[in-house]
Amino acid sequence: MKFHVKKNDEVIITTGDDKGKKGRVIDVDRQKARVFVDGVNLNSKHSKPSAKNPNGGIIKTPGSIHISNVQLLSEGKATRVGRKEEKGKTVRFAKKTGKTLD
C-alpha cells in the first residue's frame, strides 16, 4: 500500500489537539497506517533512577498519529500528493506547486 507521506517529509497536523503544528516524519507504521511526527503528540513516561538514567524523571516520546490526519508541506503550504511517470520511474509531486518531491 502506498502512502502520501514518507520518512523525513515535512508535514502539518490537520486535526486533533496538535492541529496546525508542523514537524518531520520520524517513522511510518505501514501495518496500522500511522506516522510518528517529531515534537507532536508527545507522551510522558515517568522513569525511576537507574544506571542508564541516574536522576530518573519524565521522558517525552512522540506518539503515533493516523496518516489521514497529516498533510504534506511544500513551500510552507499544505498540499495533496500526486504521482506521475518521469523517465520510467513513478515520482510524487505536490499538486499545489507542481514540484516533484522525490
N, CA, C and O atoms as a GROMACS GRO file, in nm:
protein
  408
    1MET      N    1   0.083  -0.118   0.000
    1MET     CA    2   0.000   0.000   0.000
    1MET      C    3   0.088   0.125   0.000
    1MET      O    4   0.184   0.132   0.076
    2LYS      N    5   0.057   0.221  -0.084
    2LYS     CA    6   0.136   0.342  -0.093
    2LYS      C    7   0.070   0.454  -0.014
    2LYS      O    8  -0.052   0.468  -0.015
    3PHE      N    9   0.153   0.532   0.055
    3PHE     CA   10   0.104   0.643   0.135
    3PHE      C   11   0.152   0.775   0.076
    3PHE      O   12   0.246   0.778  -0.004
    4HIS      N   13   0.087   0.883   0.115
    4HIS     CA   14   0.123   1.014   0.062
    4HIS      C   15   0.240   1.077   0.135
    4HIS      O   16   0.296   1.176   0.088
    5VAL      N   17   0.280   1.022   0.250
    5VAL     CA   18   0.396   1.073   0.322
    5VAL      C   19   0.497   0.962   0.344
    5VAL      O   20   0.462   0.845   0.354
    6LYS      N   21   0.625   1.002   0.353
    6LYS     CA   22   0.733   0.910   0.377
    6LYS      C   23   0.818   0.963   0.492
    6LYS      O   24   0.797   1.075   0.539
    7LYS      N   25   0.912   0.883   0.537
    7LYS     CA   26   1.004   0.924   0.641
    7LYS      C   27   1.080   1.049   0.594
    7LYS      O   28   1.118   1.059   0.477
    8ASN      N   29   1.102   1.142   0.686
    8ASN     CA   30   1.173   1.269   0.664
    8ASN      C   31   1.093   1.373   0.586
    8ASN      O   32   1.148   1.477   0.552
    9ASP      N   33   0.966   1.349   0.557
    9ASP     CA   34   0.882   1.451   0.495
    9ASP      C   35   0.841   1.553   0.600
    9ASP      O   36   0.824   1.520   0.717
   10GLU      N   37   0.824   1.677   0.558
   10GLU     CA   38   0.773   1.784   0.645
   10GLU      C   39   0.622   1.785   0.632
   10GLU      O   40   0.569   1.797   0.521
   11VAL      N   41   0.550   1.773   0.745
   11VAL     CA   42   0.405   1.763   0.742
   11VAL      C   43   0.342   1.862   0.839
   11VAL      O   44   0.409   1.917   0.927
   12ILE      N   45   0.211   1.885   0.822
   12ILE     CA   46   0.132   1.966   0.914
   12ILE      C   47   0.017   1.878   0.963
   12ILE      O   48  -0.039   1.799   0.887
   13ILE      N   49  -0.019   1.894   1.091
   13ILE     CA   50  -0.127   1.816   1.151
   13ILE      C   51  -0.258   1.887   1.119
   13ILE      O   52  -0.270   2.008   1.141
   14THR      N   53  -0.357   1.814   1.067
   14THR     CA   54  -0.482   1.876   1.023
   14THR      C   55  -0.596   1.865   1.124
   14THR      O   56  -0.690   1.943   1.116
   15THR      N   57  -0.589   1.770   1.219
   15THR     CA   58  -0.696   1.755   1.318
   15THR      C   59  -0.640   1.719   1.454
   15THR      O   60  -0.524   1.679   1.466
   16GLY      N   61  -0.722   1.733   1.556
   16GLY     CA   62  -0.684   1.690   1.690
   16GLY      C   63  -0.625   1.802   1.774
   16GLY      O   64  -0.630   1.919   1.736
   17ASP      N   65  -0.570   1.764   1.890
   17ASP     CA   66  -0.513   1.860   1.984
   17ASP      C   67  -0.394   1.935   1.926
   17ASP      O   68  -0.371   2.050   1.961
   18ASP      N   69  -0.319   1.872   1.837
   18ASP     CA   70  -0.199   1.933   1.779
   18ASP      C   71  -0.225   1.996   1.643
   18ASP      O   72  -0.131   2.014   1.565
   19LYS      N   73  -0.349   2.028   1.613
   19LYS     CA   74  -0.385   2.084   1.483
   19LYS      C   75  -0.304   2.210   1.455
   19LYS      O   76  -0.293   2.299   1.539
   20GLY      N   77  -0.247   2.216   1.335
   20GLY     CA   78  -0.169   2.332   1.293
   20GLY      C   79  -0.020   2.321   1.320
   20GLY      O   80   0.057   2.401   1.269
   21LYS      N   81   0.021   2.223   1.401
   21LYS     CA   82   0.164   2.206   1.430
   21LYS      C   83   0.233   2.142   1.311
   21LYS      O   84   0.175   2.062   1.238
   22LYS      N   85   0.360   2.179   1.294
   22LYS     CA   86   0.440   2.125   1.184
   22LYS      C   87   0.553   2.042   1.241
   22LYS      O   88   0.599   2.068   1.352
   23GLY      N   89   0.597   1.943   1.166
   23GLY     CA   90   0.707   1.860   1.211
   23GLY      C   91   0.754   1.766   1.101
   23GLY      O   92   0.694   1.758   0.994
   24ARG      N   93   0.862   1.694   1.130
   24ARG     CA   94   0.920   1.600   1.036
   24ARG      C   95   0.879   1.459   1.073
   24ARG      O   96   0.877   1.424   1.192
   25VAL      N   97   0.846   1.376   0.974
   25VAL     CA   98   0.805   1.238   0.998
   25VAL      C   99   0.927   1.157   1.041
   25VAL      O  100   1.027   1.150   0.969
   26ILE      N  101   0.918   1.096   1.159
   26ILE     CA  102   1.028   1.014   1.212
   26ILE      C  103   1.016   0.871   1.162
   26ILE      O  104   1.116   0.809   1.125
   27ASP      N  105   0.893   0.819   1.161
   27ASP     CA  106   0.871   0.679   1.124
   27ASP      C  107   0.730   0.662   1.071
   27ASP      O  108   0.640   0.737   1.106
   28VAL      N  109   0.711   0.560   0.984
   28VAL     CA  110   0.580   0.527   0.930
   28VAL      C  111   0.549   0.382   0.964
   28VAL      O  112   0.626   0.293   0.931
   29ASP      N  113   0.436   0.359   1.031
   29ASP     CA  114   0.390   0.224   1.062
   29ASP      C  115   0.293   0.181   0.952
   29ASP      O  116   0.176   0.219   0.953
   30ARG      N  117   0.342   0.104   0.858
   30ARG     CA  118   0.263   0.066   0.741
   30ARG      C  119   0.148  -0.028   0.775
   30ARG      O  120   0.044  -0.025   0.709
   31GLN      N  121   0.164  -0.110   0.878
   31GLN     CA  122   0.059  -0.204   0.916
   31GLN      C  123  -0.065  -0.132   0.969
   31GLN      O  124  -0.178  -0.168   0.934
   32LYS      N  125  -0.044  -0.031   1.051
   32LYS     CA  126  -0.154   0.039   1.117
   32LYS      C  127  -0.188   0.172   1.050
   32LYS      O  128  -0.279   0.241   1.095
   33ALA      N  129  -0.116   0.210   0.944
   33ALA     CA  130  -0.136   0.337   0.872
   33ALA      C  131  -0.121   0.455   0.967
   33ALA      O  132  -0.207   0.544   0.971
   34ARG      N  133  -0.013   0.457   1.045
   34ARG     CA  134   0.012   0.565   1.140
   34ARG      C  135   0.152   0.620   1.120
   34ARG      O  136   0.242   0.548   1.074
   35VAL      N  137   0.172   0.746   1.156
   35VAL     CA  138   0.302   0.810   1.145
   35VAL      C  139   0.343   0.868   1.280
   35VAL      O  140   0.258   0.903   1.362
   36PHE      N  141   0.473   0.878   1.302
   36PHE     CA  142   0.529   0.942   1.420
   36PHE      C  143   0.594   1.071   1.372
   36PHE      O  144   0.682   1.069   1.286
   37VAL      N  145   0.550   1.184   1.429
   37VAL     CA  146   0.599   1.316   1.388
   37VAL      C  147   0.678   1.376   1.503
   37VAL      O  148   0.633   1.374   1.618
   38ASP      N  149   0.795   1.430   1.473
   38ASP     CA  150   0.885   1.487   1.573
   38ASP      C  151   0.820   1.606   1.643
   38ASP      O  152   0.779   1.702   1.577
   39GLY      N  153   0.812   1.602   1.776
   39GLY     CA  154   0.761   1.713   1.856
   39GLY      C  155   0.610   1.725   1.861
   39GLY      O  156   0.558   1.825   1.910
   40VAL      N  157   0.537   1.625   1.812
   40VAL     CA  158   0.391   1.631   1.808
   40VAL      C  159   0.334   1.508   1.878
   40VAL      O  160   0.390   1.399   1.868
   41ASN      N  161   0.221   1.525   1.949
   41ASN     CA  162   0.154   1.416   2.019
   41ASN      C  163   0.250   1.347   2.117
   41ASN      O  164   0.268   1.225   2.113
   42LEU      N  165   0.310   1.426   2.205
   42LEU     CA  166   0.410   1.374   2.298
   42LEU      C  167   0.345   1.299   2.413
   42LEU      O  168   0.248   1.345   2.473
   43ASN      N  169   0.400   1.181   2.444
   43ASN     CA  170   0.357   1.100   2.557
   43ASN      C  171   0.462   1.113   2.667
   43ASN      O  172   0.581   1.111   2.639
   44SER      N  173   0.418   1.127   2.793
   44SER     CA  174   0.510   1.137   2.906
   44SER      C  175   0.520   1.003   2.976
   44SER      O  176   0.419   0.938   3.004
   45LYS      N  177   0.643   0.962   3.005
   45LYS     CA  178   0.665   0.837   3.078
   45LYS      C  179   0.756   0.868   3.196
   45LYS      O  180   0.865   0.924   3.178
   46HIS      N  181   0.712   0.832   3.315
   46HIS     CA  182   0.792   0.855   3.435
   46HIS      C  183   0.888   0.739   3.453
   46HIS      O  184   0.848   0.622   3.447
   47SER      N  185   1.016   0.771   3.476
   47SER     CA  186   1.115   0.664   3.492
   47SER      C  187   1.186   0.678   3.626
   47SER      O  188   1.218   0.789   3.671
   48LYS      N  189   1.210   0.564   3.689
   48LYS     CA  190   1.284   0.562   3.815
   48LYS      C  191   1.432   0.581   3.786
   48LYS      O  192   1.477   0.556   3.674
   49PRO      N  193   1.508   0.625   3.885
   49PRO     CA  194   1.653   0.634   3.865
   49PRO      C  195   1.712   0.495   3.837
   49PRO      O  196   1.674   0.397   3.900
   50SER      N  197   1.804   0.490   3.743
   50SER     CA  198   1.871   0.364   3.708
   50SER      C  199   2.015   0.396   3.670
   50SER      O  200   2.056   0.512   3.671
   51ALA      N  201   2.090   0.294   3.636
   51ALA     CA  202   2.229   0.315   3.596
   51ALA      C  203   2.235   0.396   3.465
   51ALA      O  204   2.326   0.477   3.446
   52LYS      N  205   2.140   0.372   3.378
   52LYS     CA  206   2.136   0.442   3.249
   52LYS      C  207   2.092   0.588   3.267
   52LYS      O  208   2.144   0.678   3.202
   53ASN      N  209   1.996   0.609   3.357
   53ASN     CA  210   1.942   0.742   3.382
   53ASN      C  211   1.945   0.766   3.534
   53ASN      O  212   1.845   0.740   3.601
   54PRO      N  213   2.058   0.814   3.589
   54PRO     CA  214   2.072   0.821   3.734
   54PRO      C  215   1.974   0.915   3.805
   54PRO      O  216   1.944   0.893   3.922
   55ASN      N  217   1.924   1.016   3.738
   55ASN     CA  218   1.832   1.109   3.802
   55ASN      C  219   1.686   1.067   3.787
   55ASN      O  220   1.601   1.116   3.861
   56GLY      N  221   1.656   0.979   3.695
   56GLY     CA  222   1.517   0.944   3.668
   56GLY      C  223   1.450   1.062   3.600
   56GLY      O  224   1.517   1.142   3.535
   57GLY      N  225   1.319   1.074   3.614
   57GLY     CA  226   1.250   1.190   3.559
   57GLY      C  227   1.143   1.151   3.459
   57GLY      O  228   1.101   1.035   3.451
   58ILE      N  229   1.100   1.251   3.384
   58ILE     CA  230   0.993   1.232   3.287
   58ILE      C  231   1.054   1.232   3.147
   58ILE      O  232   1.125   1.324   3.109
   59ILE      N  233   1.025   1.127   3.071
   59ILE     CA  234   1.076   1.114   2.934
   59ILE      C  235   0.960   1.135   2.839
   59ILE      O  236   0.857   1.068   2.850
   60LYS      N  237   0.976   1.228   2.746
   60LYS     CA  238   0.870   1.255   2.647
   60LYS      C  239   0.906   1.189   2.515
   60LYS      O  240   1.014   1.211   2.462
   61THR      N  241   0.812   1.108   2.462
   61THR     CA  242   0.832   1.043   2.334
   61THR      C  243   0.713   1.073   2.244
   61THR      O  244   0.601   1.085   2.293
   62PRO      N  245   0.736   1.084   2.113
   62PRO     CA  246   0.623   1.111   2.023
   62PRO      C  247   0.534   0.989   2.007
   62PRO      O  248   0.582   0.876   1.993
   63GLY      N  249   0.403   1.012   2.010
   63GLY     CA  250   0.305   0.907   1.986
   63GLY      C  251   0.266   0.907   1.840
   63GLY      O  252   0.303   0.997   1.765
   64SER      N  253   0.191   0.807   1.800
   64SER     CA  254   0.154   0.796   1.659
   64SER      C  255   0.028   0.876   1.628
   64SER      O  256  -0.055   0.901   1.715
   65ILE      N  257   0.017   0.916   1.502
   65ILE     CA  258  -0.099   0.988   1.451
   65ILE      C  259  -0.144   0.914   1.326
   65ILE      O  260  -0.061   0.867   1.248
   66HIS      N  261  -0.274   0.903   1.306
   66HIS     CA  262  -0.322   0.836   1.186
   66HIS      C  263  -0.279   0.915   1.063
   66HIS      O  264  -0.280   1.038   1.064
   67ILE      N  265  -0.242   0.844   0.958
   67ILE     CA  266  -0.184   0.907   0.839
   67ILE      C  267  -0.283   1.001   0.769
   67ILE      O  268  -0.241   1.091   0.696
   68SER      N  269  -0.414   0.980   0.791
   68SER     CA  270  -0.512   1.068   0.729
   68SER      C  271  -0.519   1.204   0.798
   68SER      O  272  -0.580   1.297   0.744
   69ASN      N  273  -0.458   1.218   0.915
   69ASN     CA  274  -0.461   1.343   0.990
   69ASN      C  275  -0.338   1.430   0.968
   69ASN      O  276  -0.321   1.530   1.037
   70VAL      N  277  -0.254   1.394   0.873
   70VAL     CA  278  -0.138   1.477   0.838
   70VAL      C  279  -0.142   1.508   0.689
   70VAL      O  280  -0.195   1.431   0.608
   71GLN      N  281  -0.085   1.624   0.655
   71GLN     CA  282  -0.079   1.664   0.516
   71GLN      C  283   0.062   1.714   0.487
   71GLN      O  284   0.123   1.780   0.570
   72LEU      N  285   0.112   1.683   0.369
   72LEU     CA  286   0.247   1.719   0.330
   72LEU      C  287   0.260   1.869   0.312
   72LEU      O  288   0.166   1.936   0.268
   73LEU      N  289   0.378   1.923   0.345
   73LEU     CA  290   0.406   2.064   0.323
   73LEU      C  291   0.498   2.080   0.203
   73LEU      O  292   0.597   2.007   0.189
   74SER      N  293   0.464   2.175   0.116
   74SER     CA  294   0.550   2.209   0.004
   74SER      C  295   0.557   2.360  -0.002
   74SER      O  296   0.456   2.428  -0.021
   75GLU      N  297   0.677   2.414   0.015
   75GLU     CA  298   0.699   2.559   0.020
   75GLU      C  299   0.615   2.624   0.130
   75GLU      O  300   0.564   2.734   0.112
   76GLY      N  301   0.602   2.555   0.245
   76GLY     CA  302   0.532   2.609   0.359
   76GLY      C  303   0.381   2.598   0.354
   76GLY      O  304   0.313   2.644   0.447
   77LYS      N  305   0.325   2.539   0.248
   77LYS     CA  306   0.180   2.526   0.235
   77LYS      C  307   0.142   2.379   0.231
   77LYS      O  308   0.215   2.296   0.177
   78ALA      N  309   0.026   2.348   0.290
   78ALA     CA  310  -0.025   2.211   0.286
   78ALA      C  311  -0.068   2.179   0.144
   78ALA      O  312  -0.131   2.262   0.078
   79THR      N  313  -0.036   2.059   0.098
   79THR     CA  314  -0.069   2.021  -0.038
   79THR      C  315  -0.105   1.874  -0.046
   79THR      O  316  -0.062   1.793   0.037
   80ARG      N  317  -0.183   1.840  -0.146
   80ARG     CA  318  -0.210   1.699  -0.173
   80ARG      C  319  -0.096   1.645  -0.259
   80ARG      O  320  -0.018   1.721  -0.316
   81VAL      N  321  -0.088   1.514  -0.267
   81VAL     CA  322   0.023   1.449  -0.337
   81VAL      C  323  -0.031   1.371  -0.455
   81VAL      O  324  -0.129   1.298  -0.443
   82GLY      N  325   0.034   1.387  -0.570
   82GLY     CA  326   0.000   1.309  -0.688
   82GLY      C  327   0.120   1.225  -0.730
   82GLY      O  328   0.230   1.242  -0.678
   83ARG      N  329   0.097   1.135  -0.824
   83ARG     CA  330   0.204   1.050  -0.876
   83ARG      C  331   0.204   1.059  -1.027
   83ARG      O  332   0.098   1.062  -1.090
   84LYS      N  333   0.325   1.062  -1.086
   84LYS     CA  334   0.336   1.064  -1.232
   84LYS      C  335   0.464   0.993  -1.274
   84LYS      O  336   0.556   0.973  -1.194
   85GLU      N  337   0.467   0.955  -1.401
   85GLU     CA  338   0.583   0.886  -1.457
   85GLU      C  339   0.682   0.989  -1.510
   85GLU      O  340   0.645   1.081  -1.583
   86GLU      N  341   0.808   0.973  -1.470
   86GLU     CA  342   0.916   1.055  -1.523
   86GLU      C  343   1.035   0.966  -1.551
   86GLU      O  344   1.089   0.904  -1.460
   87LYS      N  345   1.075   0.958  -1.677
   87LYS     CA  346   1.190   0.877  -1.717
   87LYS      C  347   1.176   0.732  -1.672
   87LYS      O  348   1.273   0.671  -1.627
   88GLY      N  349   1.055   0.677  -1.681
   88GLY     CA  350   1.031   0.537  -1.647
   88GLY      C  351   1.015   0.509  -1.499
   88GLY      O  352   1.000   0.394  -1.460
   89LYS      N  353   1.018   0.614  -1.416
   89LYS     CA  354   1.001   0.596  -1.271
   89LYS      C  355   0.879   0.675  -1.225
   89LYS      O  356   0.848   0.781  -1.279
   90THR      N  357   0.810   0.622  -1.125
   90THR     CA  358   0.698   0.692  -1.066
   90THR      C  359   0.750   0.785  -0.957
   90THR      O  360   0.822   0.742  -0.867
   91VAL      N  361   0.715   0.914  -0.966
   91VAL     CA  362   0.759   1.012  -0.867
   91VAL      C  363   0.638   1.081  -0.807
   91VAL      O  364   0.533   1.091  -0.870
   92ARG      N  365   0.654   1.130  -0.684
   92ARG     CA  366   0.548   1.206  -0.619
   92ARG      C  367   0.565   1.353  -0.655
   92ARG      O  368   0.677   1.401  -0.673
   93PHE      N  369   0.453   1.424  -0.666
   93PHE     CA  370   0.460   1.568  -0.689
   93PHE      C  371   0.354   1.639  -0.607
   93PHE      O  372   0.250   1.582  -0.576
   94ALA      N  373   0.382   1.764  -0.572
   94ALA     CA  374   0.288   1.845  -0.495
   94ALA      C  375   0.186   1.903  -0.591
   94ALA      O  376   0.221   1.969  -0.689
   95LYS      N  377   0.057   1.878  -0.563
   95LYS     CA  378  -0.047   1.925  -0.654
   95LYS      C  379  -0.061   2.077  -0.652
   95LYS      O  380  -0.102   2.136  -0.752
   96LYS      N  381  -0.028   2.140  -0.541
   96LYS     CA  382  -0.043   2.285  -0.530
   96LYS      C  383   0.065   2.359  -0.609
   96LYS      O  384   0.037   2.459  -0.676
   97THR      N  385   0.189   2.309  -0.600
   97THR     CA  386   0.300   2.378  -0.666
   97THR      C  387   0.347   2.308  -0.794
   97THR      O  388   0.410   2.371  -0.879
   98GLY      N  389   0.318   2.180  -0.808
   98GLY     CA  390   0.360   2.104  -0.925
   98GLY      C  391   0.503   2.054  -0.918
   98GLY      O  392   0.549   1.990  -1.012
   99LYS      N  393   0.574   2.079  -0.808
   99LYS     CA  394   0.714   2.036  -0.794
   99LYS      C  395   0.721   1.890  -0.754
   99LYS      O  396   0.637   1.841  -0.679
  100THR      N  397   0.824   1.821  -0.804
  100THR     CA  398   0.844   1.681  -0.767
  100THR      C  399   0.902   1.675  -0.626
  100THR      O  400   0.977   1.764  -0.585
  101LEU      N  401   0.866   1.570  -0.552
  101LEU     CA  402   0.905   1.558  -0.412
  101LEU      C  403   1.016   1.456  -0.390
  101LEU      O  404   1.087   1.466  -0.290
  102ASP      N  405   1.033   1.360  -0.477
  102ASP     CA  406   1.133   1.256  -0.457
  102ASP      C  407   1.269   1.296  -0.510
  102ASP      O  408   1.365   1.219  -0.500
   0.00000   0.00000   0.00000
